[in-house]
Amino acid sequence: MRKILTAVLLLAATACSVSGATSGDTGGEGKTKLVVGYQSKTINTVTAGTLLRSLGYLEKRLGGKYAVEWQDYDTGAPITAKMVAGKIDIGSMGDYPLLINASRTQSIPAARTELISITGYNARGGLNMVVVPPASKARTLADLKGAKISASVGSAGHGTLVQALEKAGITDVETVNHQPAVGAAQLESGGVQAYAQFVAWPGLLAFQNKGRLVYDGSALDVPTFHGVVVRQAYAKDHPEIVDAFLKAQIDATRYLHEHPLQAAESVARATGLPPEVVYLYNGRGGIATFDVTLKQSLQAAHEHDVAYLKRISADFSGVNVASFVNDAYLRKAYGPAYDADRASTVNPAPITGKDTVCGVAVDDPKTASELWLSGESETLAAATPTCLLRQVAAAKQPVRAAYVPDTATGTRWFADKSVWLRDPAAAANARFLPFTTEEGADAYRKEHPKTEPVAYEAALKGAGGDAR
């Protein structure tokens, strides 16, 4: 792992020698150039990338005096390399790549970067997961001893994997460095036995029946997030561009909250991802909470990650996170509500409404579930996973996707891919309990021995029977 992480760091260092004109130069027709690096398929960054680009909010705020160039990458490493070389001005990436970005730029005045906003986060770590082939005998992370695991080294998904392995006391695994798409193909072909990645790859493989979740990053209970960095020199020279970018990001975040299905469809068209997968993460009550504010809990998680990276690589010299974070630009763009919103950890886009099958209000984010039926432009809210099962059983149209929260961690997952338990002593509307992994369900059963495993199809029939 140390050797591979060193290679990632060297990729960024090598970029220092790249020659040519830097971004920010006045280009044709006298326009000032802004180069934005983003990751279209990393859908936790869409408010600073894919969705923002499709909505055109940045260009509208900048006006005709500026030219925006969008550059799309699979991971954060090439964005960092180009920022070091002065070829990208603003970029978005995950928490671990952000630290590598900071470590490679802090000693280079012309390339020094600052973290200026968050795109989205998960307070427990649920954006990163480990999947295995559907037929794999592995039920827990411990079952992967001796296995080859694909990961994009230096990514947020890799960081979660190594922390999880360390926590479980597992040392004899081989991490194979792959781009996400290559690793997915290797998992399907049998080249690796597991696949550790960031949003939205685990959800995609599960949706396509090419992977089964064996480890939910929420079990680690360490916040994970993606954020926006800017070259400090560029920001000082063009504060009006940074202000416009952040205001446009806020606009895109508001659009995502107010039009979640339309936003999911838009991102799906741009990326080729299924809308149902995009909505798993980016929809109401999704795995990702979209909030631009630089929360103290996320900064604390970053501090924790610095110490971790130092332990696994002598080539990582460390980062002063406090000096890397600069919310001055965001405070100005956001306005007087910034401090209050920064202190809040409530998802600003919860699932709400009336459960028409169970006949109750949907008002508890810990149990709120959601059904997306074919041909419908709006989803149906369900008060609990049991009520969701009843909605599915009663549906007259094909189900596009049904979403439920993990009983223990709250991680949203596909109902038909979840592991289900039945609690015969629970209230009728709370009898069926979903979990993202078998390990999570097993842990719950130890504390609640009267619960019993139940297959999804049996849960559908049982929930309908309990309602009668």
C-alpha positions, 0 to 999 in steps of 0.5 A: 500500500505504501508503494502504491500511495507513493506512486499516486503522490509522484503522479502529482509531483511529476506534473510540476514539470509540465510546460505551457500556458497556465489556466486563468490566462486571457484567451480568445476574445479577451475572456478570462479562462476558468478550468474546472476539474470534476468527476462526472460519475462520482455523483457526490460532487454533482453540485460542483460538476455534472449537475452544475455544468448541465444547469449552466448556473456558473456560466450565467453568473459569470457572464460573457467576460469569462470562458469556462472549460470543464475537464472530466476525470475518473478520480481525484489524482489527475485533477491534483496533478493538473492543479500542481501544474497550474492547469486546473483552477477549481477541482472537486474530489473526495476526502483522502484525495483532498489531503493528497492534493493539499500535501502536494501543493502546500509547499508550492506557492503558485500551486497551493490550494484551499478547501473552500466548500463541501459538495456532499457528505455522509456522517457515518461513512456510507458513501464508500463500500466493499462489494463481492460477486453475488455468488461469493461465499464471503459474508463479512469483511473477515471472510476476505482474508487472503483475497485480492481487493480492487481499489483506486489507491489514494481514493476515499474508497481505498481509505475506508477499506484500509481503515476497516481492515485495520479495525478488523485486524485483517492484514493478509489481503492484496490491494490491487490498484484499478480505475473504478471501471477497470476494477468493476470488470475485474470483479465480474471476470474473477480477477479480484474477489472484492471491490472497494470503491466510492459513490456510485460504483457499489450501488451501480454493481448492486443494481446491475446484479453484478455485486453484493454488499459485504461491507457498508462504510457506515459501520466504520462510523467516520464521516466521509465527504467530497469537497471543492478546492481552488488554487489560492493564487487564482482565487486571489487574482479572481475573487469574483470568479470564486464567488460566482462559482460558490453561488452557482454551487449553492444554486445547484444544491438548492435545485437538487433539493427541490427537484431530486428526480429531475436532477437524478435524470439529468445526471443519469443522462450526462453520465450513463448511470441508471437514474435509480442508482443516482437517486439512491445517493442523491435523492431525498434522504439519500446516502449523500447529504448535500450541504456546502458548509464546511462543518467542524465534524468534517474537519475533525474527520479530516484531521483523523485521516491525516494521522492515518495516512501518516501511519501507512506511508512515510512519503505522506508528510502531513497536512495542516488541515486548519490552514488548508480550510478557508471558508471566507469565500463561502461565508461571503457567498452564502450570507448570514445563515452560514453559521447556523447551517454549518452547525446543523447536521439535519439532512435538508432534503428529507423524505416527507409526506403521507403514507397512503398505504399505512395511513400515517405521516412520514416524519421519521428520517430513521425509518422513512422509505421511498418507492419509485414506480415506472411511469411516475414523475413523483415518488411515494413516501413510506413511513417505515420499511414495512409500509414500503413493502406493503406499497410494493406488494400493492403496486399496479405498475412495475417498480423502478426502485424501492429504497429503505434505510438500514435499521442500525446505520441508516444507510439507504439501500435498495429494498430488494438487495437488502438483508431482511429480518422479521421481528414478530413482537414489533408493532405491525408497521415496524415488523420487517427490518432491512440491513445493507449487509449480512454482518449488520443483520447478524449483529442485530440478531445477537441483540434481538434473538427473537428476530428471524431472517426472511427473504425479500419475497417472503417479506413482501408477502408477510408485510401484506398479510400483517396489514390485513 
